Amino acid sequence: MAGSDHPESASHTSIRSLEEGFRRFKDVSPMVSLRAVRLEKARAELRRLGSQANIGEVARSCGFPHVGRFATDYRRAFGELPSATKASGAAPSGVAPSARGP
């Protein structure tokens, strides 16, 4: 079924073969790659929203239903907690970035 939502159906190959091909191409599994993309999206949102960000909402909107696990993955990926990124993010409306302090 070429119109299917299942890539293995459209490509006439097994899921395992697709995963192995992805791993050879990207050097990581599809899930690890997807998690990295989601973490980058979350980081961009935390930076964009700054102090206005709700970490739980950002995590969930980026596909992380468990906030504690998100924070662990985030720290492993970026070397800081989401709250540190949030604190260094965008200034509140009407405040110049230099006025935020260190």
Buried (B, 14 or more C-beta within 10 A) or exposed (E): EEEEEEEBEEEEEEEEEBBEEBBEEEEEEBEEBEBBEBBEBBBBBBBEBBEEBEBBEBBBEBBBEEBEEBBEBBEEBBEEBBEBBBBBBBBEEEEEEEEBEE
